[in-house]
Amino acid sequence: MRVCRHLLPLLLVAAAFGADGAKPEERDLALARSIRGVYRTLPEDSPARYAADQIASRFWYSLELGRLEGTIPATARQLEEARARLGKIRDELDRGRRWTIRPPRWRIPFLAVPPVIDGKWSDAEWEKALEIHSEYPLNSTQARTVSGRWRVGYDRKNLYISARFPEKILRTFPVSDAPGAPQPWDGDAAEIFLLSDPRIPCYREIVINGSGCVLSALHTKRRGEIYLNCRREAPERISTAAGSDPQGGWCFEAAVPFAELPGYFRGNPPRSGEELRLALVRTRDGGFFSAFPLLYSGHNLYGYAAAKLE
């Protein structure tokens, strides 16, 4: 016990220094302080919640925080990697704290006559639908001068979504399981994110590109987690069609059965007054553009628009 008492001060001193015996730099300690504990102290309704969830869900954040604080040995390269990764998270948290835009609230009209899903844009078929004619780069409140037109409606069986994009297709990619292969969202495509009930941590993502390729997947997302790919499903259960627009761009139409959405799996029909959460995102040449100001990603459930069924 006497030896342990003599060694304890030395161990405490060693823990305060890095692998090479250097004391942690103040900039590293400040970076660590800006991140440690944020997950627990951030207000529940903060727009930065999605960024905070990444801290709680990735074990290597604790490892890299320890390296910056000097409690875990680190090489010079490991310190630089920790500064880069944690610096990015700090910037994302700061962006969320500065974000003052609240998600929009929409009303989705009931369509007595459903549109024909043929990939041909028709104003007459969609004239009763909700129309959103705006487009914002992710993390921006500045609308683009060139934007797509989205339309949304529903009936007792399906949620109907269409969009018309004015720019010519640059490139498209098929769905691929090959590691590192480009995916549909790496080219010209539309991403639809549908959360039928915020109490159920499961939502559907549908990706449709200009060539008519479709990806449908279910994801789970709980507080303190990044999204997890639950499974990809056969897209045939969702009726879609894409085509060329006479003005030079492209368009698509989709009929998503409510039975494909969590909360409606048992075949229970939608009811007037029920509320969905959704995000509508266009991808183009590596860029992501939302139909309304949206932070971080299409997987940011906290930023989805609230849409009530009329």
C-alpha positions in Angstrom: 0.0 0.0 0.0 2.9 2.3 0.8 4.3 1.8 -2.7 0.9 2.5 -4.3 0.7 5.8 -2.3 4.1 6.9 -3.6 3.2 5.9 -7.2 -0.2 7.6 -7.2 1.1 11.1 -7.7 3.3 9.9 -10.6 0.4 8.2 -12.2 -1.7 11.3 -12.0 1.0 13.4 -13.6 1.5 10.8 -16.3 -2.3 10.8 -17.1 -2.2 14.6 -17.6 0.4 14.3 -20.4 0.3 12.6 -23.8 2.2 9.6 -25.0 5.3 11.7 -25.6 5.1 13.3 -22.2 3.8 16.6 -23.5 1.1 18.5 -21.7 -2.2 18.8 -23.6 -2.4 22.0 -25.6 -5.0 24.5 -24.5 -6.6 24.5 -27.9 -7.2 20.8 -27.6 -8.7 21.1 -24.1 -11.0 23.9 -25.3 -12.1 21.7 -28.2 -12.8 18.8 -25.9 -14.8 21.1 -23.5 -16.9 22.3 -26.3 -18.1 18.8 -27.1 -18.0 16.8 -23.9 -21.4 16.7 -22.2 -23.2 18.4 -25.0 -25.5 15.5 -25.6 -26.9 15.7 -22.1 -27.1 19.4 -21.7 -28.4 20.4 -25.2 -32.2 21.4 -25.1 -34.4 18.6 -26.4 -35.9 20.9 -29.1 -32.5 22.3 -30.3 -31.9 22.2 -34.0 -28.5 20.9 -33.2 -29.9 17.7 -31.7 -29.0 15.6 -34.9 -25.4 16.6 -34.5 -25.4 15.9 -30.8 -26.8 12.4 -31.5 -23.7 11.6 -33.5 -21.5 12.2 -30.4 -23.6 9.7 -28.3 -23.7 7.0 -31.0 -20.0 6.8 -32.1 -17.7 5.2 -29.6 -14.6 6.7 -31.2 -15.6 10.2 -30.0 -14.9 9.2 -26.4 -11.5 7.8 -27.6 -10.6 11.0 -29.4 -11.8 13.2 -26.6 -9.4 11.3 -24.3 -6.6 11.9 -26.7 -7.1 15.6 -26.8 -7.4 15.7 -23.0 -4.3 13.7 -22.5 -5.9 10.8 -20.7 -5.3 8.4 -23.6 -1.9 8.2 -25.2 -1.8 9.5 -28.8 0.7 10.0 -31.5 1.0 13.3 -33.4 -1.0 11.9 -36.3 -3.7 10.7 -34.0 -4.0 14.1 -32.4 -4.4 15.7 -35.8 -7.1 13.2 -36.8 -8.9 13.9 -33.5 -8.7 17.6 -34.0 -10.1 17.3 -37.5 -13.0 15.0 -36.6 -14.0 16.7 -33.4 -13.6 20.1 -35.0 -16.1 19.1 -37.7 -18.6 18.1 -35.0 -18.1 21.3 -33.1 -18.8 23.3 -36.3 -22.0 21.3 -36.9 -23.1 21.9 -33.3 -22.5 25.6 -33.7 -24.4 25.6 -37.0 -27.3 24.0 -35.3 -27.2 26.5 -32.4 -27.3 29.4 -34.8 -30.2 27.9 -36.8 -33.4 29.8 -36.3 -35.7 28.4 -39.0 -38.4 26.1 -37.8 -39.8 23.3 -40.0 -42.8 24.3 -42.1 -46.3 23.1 -41.5 -48.3 21.9 -44.5 -51.7 20.6 -45.3 -51.9 17.7 -47.8 -55.1 17.7 -49.8 -57.3 14.7 -50.4 -57.4 13.8 -54.1 -60.8 12.5 -55.1 -59.3 11.6 -58.5 -55.8 10.1 -58.2 -53.2 11.0 -60.7 -52.0 8.4 -63.3 -48.4 7.4 -62.5 -46.9 7.5 -65.9 -44.0 9.9 -65.6 -45.7 12.7 -67.6 -46.2 16.0 -65.8 -49.8 17.1 -66.0 -51.0 20.2 -64.2 -54.6 19.0 -64.6 -53.9 15.8 -62.7 -52.2 17.5 -59.8 -54.0 20.8 -59.6 -55.7 19.9 -56.2 -52.4 18.8 -54.6 -50.1 20.7 -52.3 -47.4 22.5 -54.3 -43.9 23.5 -53.0 -42.0 25.6 -55.5 -38.7 26.3 -53.7 -35.3 24.8 -53.2 -32.5 25.3 -50.7 -29.0 23.8 -50.4 -28.7 21.8 -47.2 -27.7 24.0 -44.3 -28.7 27.1 -46.1 -31.7 29.6 -45.8 -30.9 31.1 -49.2 -33.3 29.9 -51.8 -31.9 28.9 -55.2 -33.0 30.9 -58.3 -33.6 27.6 -60.1 -35.8 25.2 -58.2 -37.9 22.2 -58.6 -41.7 22.0 -58.2 -43.0 19.3 -55.8 -46.6 18.2 -55.4 -48.2 16.0 -52.7 -51.6 14.6 -52.2 -53.3 11.5 -50.8 -56.3 9.2 -51.0 -57.5 6.3 -48.9 -54.7 4.0 -50.3 -51.7 6.1 -51.3 -49.6 9.1 -50.7 -48.9 10.7 -54.1 -45.8 12.7 -54.7 -44.4 14.2 -57.9 -41.7 16.7 -58.8 -40.5 18.5 -61.9 -36.9 19.7 -62.2 -35.9 22.2 -64.8 -32.2 21.2 -65.3 -31.0 18.6 -67.7 -29.8 15.3 -66.2 -26.0 15.2 -65.9 -25.7 11.6 -64.8 -27.5 8.8 -63.1 -26.4 5.7 -61.2 -28.1 2.4 -60.5 -28.5 0.8 -57.1 -25.3 -1.1 -56.3 -24.1 -3.3 -53.4 -20.5 -3.1 -54.5 -18.3 -1.4 -51.8 -17.5 2.2 -52.7 -19.7 2.2 -55.8 -21.8 5.3 -56.6 -25.4 5.2 -55.7 -28.5 6.9 -57.2 -28.2 9.9 -54.9 -24.7 10.6 -56.2 -26.3 11.7 -59.5 -29.6 13.3 -60.5 -32.3 11.9 -58.2 -35.1 12.7 -55.8 -35.1 11.5 -52.2 -38.3 11.2 -50.3 -38.2 10.7 -46.5 -41.4 9.7 -44.8 -42.0 9.5 -41.0 -45.6 8.6 -40.3 -45.4 8.9 -36.5 -42.6 10.6 -34.5 -43.4 8.1 -31.7 -42.3 5.2 -33.9 -38.5 5.5 -34.6 -38.8 4.0 -38.1 -39.1 5.9 -41.4 -39.0 5.1 -45.1 -36.6 6.5 -47.7 -37.4 6.4 -51.4 -34.9 7.4 -54.0 -36.0 7.9 -57.7 -33.5 8.9 -60.3 -33.9 10.4 -63.8 -33.5 7.0 -65.4 -36.4 5.5 -63.4 -34.2 3.5 -61.0 -35.8 3.2 -57.5 -34.5 2.4 -54.1 -36.8 1.8 -51.1 -35.5 1.3 -47.6 -36.6 1.3 -44.0 -34.4 3.1 -41.4 -34.6 3.3 -37.7 -33.5 6.3 -35.7 -33.8 6.8 -31.9 -32.5 9.6 -29.8 -28.8 9.2 -29.3 -28.3 7.3 -32.5 -27.4 8.1 -36.1 -29.8 6.5 -38.5 -29.4 2.7 -39.1 -30.3 1.1 -42.4 -32.9 -1.4 -41.4 -33.3 -3.1 -44.8 -33.7 -2.4 -48.4 -37.0 -3.6 -49.8 -38.4 -4.5 -53.2 -39.4 -1.2 -54.8 -42.1 -2.8 -56.9 -44.6 -2.2 -54.1 -44.3 1.5 -54.8 -45.6 2.7 -58.1 -43.1 5.1 -59.8 -42.4 6.5 -63.2 -39.8 9.1 -64.4 -39.7 10.9 -67.7 -38.3 13.8 -69.7 -39.8 17.2 -69.2 -40.7 19.1 -72.5 -38.8 22.1 -71.1 -35.6 20.2 -71.0 -35.5 18.8 -67.4 -37.0 15.7 -65.9 -39.9 14.7 -63.7 -41.2 11.8 -61.7 -44.4 10.6 -60.2 -44.9 8.1 -57.3 -47.8 6.5 -55.5 -46.6 5.2 -52.0 -49.1 2.9 -50.4 -49.8 3.9 -46.8 -49.4 0.2 -46.0 -45.7 0.6 -46.7 -45.3 3.2 -44.0 -44.7 2.4 -40.3 -47.9 3.0 -38.4 -50.0 1.8 -41.3 -48.5 -1.7 -41.7 -51.7 -3.4 -40.7 -53.6 -1.8 -43.5 -55.4 0.8 -41.4 -56.4 3.7 -43.7 -55.2 7.3 -43.3 -57.6 9.6 -41.5 -58.2 13.3 -41.9 -56.2 15.2 -39.3 -53.4 12.7 -39.0 -49.9 14.2 -39.3 -46.9 13.0 -41.3 -43.4 14.2 -41.1 -41.4 14.4 -44.4 -38.4 15.8 -46.2 -38.2 16.3 -50.0 -34.6 16.4 -51.3 -33.2 16.7 -54.8 -29.6 15.5 -55.5 -27.5 16.7 -58.3 -23.8 16.1 -59.0 -22.9 15.7 -55.3 -25.2 18.5 -54.1 -28.3 18.1 -51.9 -31.2 20.5 -52.2 -34.3 20.5 -50.0 -37.8 21.9 -50.8 -37.5 23.9 -47.5 -34.6 25.0 -45.3 -33.1 21.8 -43.8 -30.1 21.2 -41.6 -27.5 18.5 -42.0 -29.2 15.7 -44.0 -32.4 14.2 -45.3 -32.0 11.8 -42.3 -32.4 14.6 -39.8 -35.8 13.7 -38.5 -35.8 16.7 -36.1 -36.0 19.0 -39.1 -38.8 17.4 -41.1 -41.8 19.3 -42.3 -45.1 18.5 -40.5 -47.9 17.8 -42.9 -51.5 17.3 -41.8 -53.9 15.2 -43.9 -56.9 17.3 -44.9 
